[in-house]
Amino acid sequence: MQDRVVVITGGAGGIGRACVEAVLDGGGRPVVVDAAPGTAEVPHYQADVTDEERLAVVMADVAARYGRIDVLVNNAAVVRSGDVEETALDDWALLWDVNVLGYVRATRAALPYLRRSEAGAIVNMSSFTAAAGFRRRVAYATTKGAIEALTRALAADLIADGITVNAIRPGTVDTALLASLAAAAPDREAARATYAARQPTGRMVSAAEVAHAVLFLADPVNRSTTGAVIAVDGGISDTRSTPMD
């Protein structure tokens, strides 16, 4: 990863933040794109993935600064709970706009510069909900399934450009957001135990584990993996139905 320029959407926290730290540790140059404000630790562009014009400006500025973009990590996402009747159509539209079209917009904005790289790579963040039936996440799961289809289609389209496109399918990841959800539950430890029990391994996935998979897919040595979905989910993708408790 030495000197690789890696743009990470949704990089201000959670999995995105772990990716930033992993890229730094590997000698790369992470660039955060996030709707939230950032710090001076790494280059940070405050931008919403629903704003195509802003993303175009951001990618152009990154490329002007470094001469290229080597890797795009599409990670920004929103979540809503509910079944098909409970989930408002406005929420369906929001999740599609951020979780799917947000990836499309960022990819379109970054592509001219990824083509300049000798080993361009796109890594899309999916979810175990794309593969395992998970109650009351119907809109979110639908968008993540679309991301996996998008990944395969992009891989086919961009293979002639020498750009690899892959996805990662995390399980329940132990992040600050999940910790806040557990803290709001009547029994914090019971909530955490429930989250851990979703994985056949019996523990939550660490954000660092997901970031490690991102580094593998972004490594310039790894040019034969494209169109793949790598599960970092403690085996949960093999289940057919997971209760939301």
Secondary structure as GFF3:
##gff-version 3
##sequence-region A 1 245
A	DSSP	beta_strand	5	9	.	.	.	ID=ss1
A	DSSP	alpha_helix	14	25	.	.	.	ID=ss2
A	DSSP	beta_strand	29	34	.	.	.	ID=ss3
A	DSSP	beta_strand	44	46	.	.	.	ID=ss4
A	DSSP	alpha_helix	52	66	.	.	.	ID=ss5
A	DSSP	beta_strand	71	74	.	.	.	ID=ss6
A	DSSP	alpha_helix	89	95	.	.	.	ID=ss7
A	DSSP	pi_helix	96	100	.	.	.	ID=ss8
A	DSSP	alpha_helix	101	114	.	.	.	ID=ss9
A	DSSP	beta_strand	121	125	.	.	.	ID=ss10
A	DSSP	three_ten_helix	128	130	.	.	.	ID=ss11
A	DSSP	beta_strand	133	134	.	.	.	ID=ss12
A	DSSP	alpha_helix	138	158	.	.	.	ID=ss13
A	DSSP	three_ten_helix	159	161	.	.	.	ID=ss14
A	DSSP	beta_strand	164	170	.	.	.	ID=ss15
A	DSSP	beta_strand	173	174	.	.	.	ID=ss16
A	DSSP	alpha_helix	176	184	.	.	.	ID=ss17
A	DSSP	alpha_helix	188	197	.	.	.	ID=ss18
A	DSSP	beta_strand	205	206	.	.	.	ID=ss19
A	DSSP	alpha_helix	207	218	.	.	.	ID=ss20
A	DSSP	beta_strand	229	232	.	.	.	ID=ss21
A	DSSP	three_ten_helix	236	238	.	.	.	ID=ss22
A	DSSP	beta_strand	241	242	.	.	.	ID=ss23
###
